[in-house]
Amino acid sequence: MDGLLRRRGPASAALVATTMILSLAACSPAETDATPSPTTSSTATADAAPVGSCDDGFMLVDLGATDDDAPPLDTSSCDLVSIVGSTGTVVLDEVGTLVVEGSDVTVSVQDVDTVQLAGDRNTVHHAGEAPAIDDQGQANTVTAAAEPAAE
């Protein structure tokens, strides 16, 4: 490079030096701030789902928040009912999709289209047509009830 600069003269050397300085400056941050500043979050916190009441077609039944002797729940306007927790009994009327996420839960349901089981040793008794079943657990049973569930 030294031979190149001698043949071209001082103007070329200045041009090459300026180009190199500008190239390196473009790769470096203009300002460094060692102290990070907090930023505001744009994520909103979701409201907790109402427990035991149907809201926008969804009902959450939390077995940790209900009594074992809870009255039958009106699910006639619910497309989806999700039961979470273990060791309890739930009585429902009509449900589009019933999801049981727990173990040792007994559910009596008047009418249900789909049952999804994500726990073990759950029992679902249904009246009406047999539902579609997605069983991801062990020792679960879905059977036709001898008598209709709650009305």
C-alpha positions in Angstrom: 0.0 0.0 0.0 3.0 2.3 0.7 4.1 2.0 -2.9 0.6 2.8 -4.1 0.5 6.0 -2.0 3.9 7.2 -3.3 2.9 6.8 -6.9 -0.4 8.6 -6.5 0.8 11.5 -4.4 -0.3 13.2 -1.1 -3.8 13.9 -2.3 -4.5 10.2 -2.9 -3.0 9.4 0.5 -5.3 11.9 2.2 -8.3 10.5 0.3 -7.5 6.9 1.3 -7.0 7.9 4.9 -10.3 9.8 5.0 -12.2 6.9 3.5 -10.7 4.5 6.0 -11.6 6.8 8.9 -15.2 7.2 7.7 -15.6 3.5 7.2 -14.4 2.7 10.7 -16.6 5.5 12.1 -19.7 4.1 10.4 -19.2 0.7 12.2 -18.8 2.3 15.7 -21.6 3.4 17.9 -21.9 7.2 18.0 -22.6 7.3 21.7 -22.2 4.7 24.5 -24.4 4.7 27.6 -23.2 2.3 30.2 -26.4 2.8 32.3 -29.4 1.0 30.8 -32.7 2.7 31.1 -36.0 0.9 31.7 -38.5 0.8 28.9 -42.2 0.7 29.2 -43.9 -2.6 28.3 -46.6 -2.6 25.7 -48.1 -5.9 26.8 -51.4 -5.8 28.6 -52.1 -8.3 31.3 -55.1 -10.5 30.6 -58.0 -10.5 33.0 -58.4 -13.8 34.8 -61.1 -16.0 33.5 -64.2 -16.0 35.6 -64.6 -19.2 37.6 -67.9 -21.0 37.5 -69.7 -18.6 35.1 -69.8 -18.6 31.3 -68.1 -15.6 29.7 -67.9 -15.2 25.9 -68.6 -18.9 25.5 -66.0 -20.1 28.0 -66.2 -21.3 31.6 -63.4 -22.2 33.9 -64.1 -24.6 36.8 -61.3 -24.5 39.3 -61.6 -27.4 41.7 -59.4 -25.6 44.2 -61.9 -22.8 44.3 -65.2 -24.7 44.6 -66.8 -27.0 47.1 -67.2 -30.7 46.5 -70.9 -30.3 46.8 -71.2 -27.4 44.3 -74.6 -27.1 42.6 -75.0 -28.0 38.9 -73.5 -25.3 36.7 -75.5 -23.7 33.9 -73.2 -24.2 30.8 -76.0 -24.0 28.2 -74.3 -21.0 26.6 -70.7 -22.4 26.8 -68.9 -23.7 23.8 -65.9 -24.6 26.0 -65.7 -25.7 29.7 -62.3 -26.3 31.2 -62.0 -28.1 34.5 -58.7 -27.7 36.3 -57.5 -29.3 39.5 -57.8 -32.7 41.1 -60.2 -34.7 43.2 -63.7 -33.3 42.7 -67.1 -33.7 41.2 -68.6 -31.4 38.7 -72.2 -31.5 37.2 -72.8 -29.7 33.9 -75.7 -29.4 31.5 -74.9 -28.7 27.9 -71.3 -28.2 26.7 -69.7 -28.0 23.3 -66.2 -29.1 24.4 -65.3 -30.3 27.8 -61.6 -30.2 28.8 -60.5 -31.9 32.1 -57.0 -30.9 33.2 -56.5 -32.8 36.4 -56.7 -36.2 38.0 -59.4 -38.0 39.9 -62.2 -35.8 38.6 -65.8 -37.0 38.1 -67.9 -35.1 35.7 -71.6 -35.7 34.9 -72.8 -33.8 31.8 -76.2 -33.7 30.1 -74.9 -33.2 26.6 -71.3 -32.8 25.2 -69.8 -32.9 21.7 -66.1 -33.4 22.5 -64.3 -34.5 25.7 -60.5 -33.8 26.0 -58.8 -35.5 28.9 -55.3 -34.3 30.0 -55.0 -36.0 33.3 -55.4 -39.5 34.9 -58.2 -41.5 36.5 -61.0 -39.1 35.4 -64.5 -40.2 34.8 -67.0 -38.5 32.5 -70.7 -39.7 32.5 -72.7 -38.2 29.7 -76.3 -38.4 28.5 -77.2 -38.0 24.9 -75.0 -38.9 21.9 -71.5 -40.3 22.5 -68.9 -37.5 22.3 -65.7 -37.4 20.4 -62.9 -38.3 22.8 -59.3 -37.1 23.0 -57.7 -38.9 25.9 -54.1 -37.9 26.6 -54.0 -39.4 30.1 -54.2 -42.8 31.6 -57.1 -44.8 33.2 -59.8 -42.3 32.1 -63.3 -43.4 31.3 -66.1 -41.7 29.3 -69.4 -43.6 29.6 -73.1 -43.1 28.9 -74.9 -42.3 32.1 -77.7 -44.6 33.2 -79.8 -41.4 33.9 -79.4 -37.9 32.5 -77.2 -35.6 34.4 -78.4 -32.2 35.7 -81.3 -30.5 33.9 
